[in-house]
């Protein structure tokens, strides 16, 4: 007998509320610190980098803690901590306070992502989790877009009071998101607590899972092409107006919102997830081909056509790589260690966020040889992904008493 359907509306409302605050923060953050507080941009960059590093260091320990004491309890605490740190922002007056807040906030934001996924798994059946994650991603993008637009209004005002209102609004949205965590539905898929001597090892001791984490991290480098590579190309091309960067960003966001759920179909098991990730990697290769043909002497219509092709293919890469990553991590993460496994899987993406921008900048500087080299990296990763997925699945199943689900790789 199938389980009754559980409404995703409370969860999606929580995600939208949380992401609205994130959009406010991400828009106002750097401008507030540099223009209102008066910090040097290099100090701000160092602080944000330290925050990203702290997130990588604490995500796995917090994920393991959530497996032991309860995912909802830890997520509630993280949302409240985020609200407190947003409230601290208006009181930043120098480097030391900024560094402290940046490191703590980076840790809180990074630790919340895998715990959020683990909470979703508690009330959504396994074969519905990738679709639910896709809907969550869509709602997150909508919330961030609305928050960013609201943040833009505050920046236009340009006063300290306007920035404080934005940051306090982000704090309020975090408190509301924390409250909504307590209103999420209860289901029959809640994870059992981790016991001493559990069958499954921790994720950092699971070689198959680490392998799929690493290759998924390579494919996650596609994000830097959209956020760094394409804008750099636009501003360095004389025939293309700089405002094209905004058009590219909006187009990418709208396409992700419209097509993330359809792109995730069929990625519910390891076989489907591997197929989606392979397609995502090949889409990056196609994007590199468009950019290989791009050069400074092109007419405006041709240049825009190539950029449009690059945007479409890199967006397809984002859609399919995201779906594949959700599918394979959900399929291979044991129920009793989802916080641990999701946090470990996220390390591949965190590494891509650190390595991606400087790497893609070097590729743009190198020109055609750079794009050829990057295309080869993604081609190898895309073609190797199914074999790595089979390896990861074999090791995971051989060390688990769980029956292999339908659709696993043979």
C-alpha positions, 0 to 999 in steps of 0.5 A: 500500500502506497504512503499518502501524499504529503504536502510540500507547501509548508516546506516550500514556504519555509525555503522561500522565506529563508531564500528571500532573506538570503537575497537581501543579504547577498545584495546589500552585504558588500555594498554596505561593508564598503560604502557604509562601514568603510572597509577595504574591498580586499578585507571584505574579500578575505572575510568572505573567503574565511567564511566559505572556508569555515563552512567547509570545515563545520558542515560535516561535523554539524551534519553528523550532529544532526543525525544524532540529535535530530535534523529539525532541531539542528536546522531550527538552531541554524536558522535562529543563529543566522537571524542573530548574525544578520542583526549583528551586521549593523553593529560592525564597525571594524575588521575584527567584528566583521571577520568574526561575523563573516566566519560564523555566518559562513559556517551557519549558511554552509551547515544549513544546506545538507541539514535542510535536505535531510529534513526533506527526506524525513517526510518525502518518500525516496522516489519523490525526493529528487522532484521535491528537491527540484521544486525546492531549488525553484522556490529558492531561486524565486525567493532569492530573486525577489530578495535581490530586487528588494535589496536593490531598492535599498541600495538605490536609497543609499542611506545607512538606515536603508541598509539596516532595514534590509539586514533586519528584514533578513533577520526577520525572514530567518526567524520566520523560516525557523518557525516554519521548520516547526510546522513541517509535516511529519512522515514515516520516513524519518531517519533512525538515530545513528547507533554505535557500530552502525553498518554504514561507515561515515561518509569520509570513510566510504571510498565509493561515495567520496569518488562520486563526490569528487567527480560531481564536484568537477561537474559543479565547476560549470557554475563559474562559467555562468557567473564569472566566464560569461560576464568577463567575456562580455566586458572584454568585448568591444562590440557587446554592451556591458548591460548584456551581463544583466540580460544573461543573468536574468535569462539564466535565472528564468530558465532555471526556474522554468525548467528545473523540475522537468529536467529532474525527471528520471533522476530518482535512481543511480542510473537516471542520476548518472545519465543526467550528470553525463548530459550536464557535462556534455552540455558544458562541452557544447558551451565551450564550443560556442565560446571557442568560436567567440572572438573580439572582431565579431559583429554584434548579431553574431556575438550575441548569437554565440553568447545566447547559445552559450547561455542555453547550454550552460543553463542546461548543464546547471539543470542536469548536473543539479538533478544528477547530484540530488539523485545520486546523493539521495540514492547512496546516502543511508537513512541513518546518516543523511546529514553526514553524507549530504554534508560530505557530498556538499564538499565537492560543490564547496571546493568548486565554488572556491576553485571555479572563479580563478580557474575560469578567469585563467581560461578566459585569459588563455583564450581558445587553448583554455576553452579546449582544455576545460572542454576536455576536462568536462568531456572526461568527467561526463563520460566517466561519470556512469562508471564512477556511479557504478563503483560507488553504488557497488561499494555502498550496496555491498556494505549495507543491508538495504535492498537495492532500489529499482533502477540501479546500475548493473 
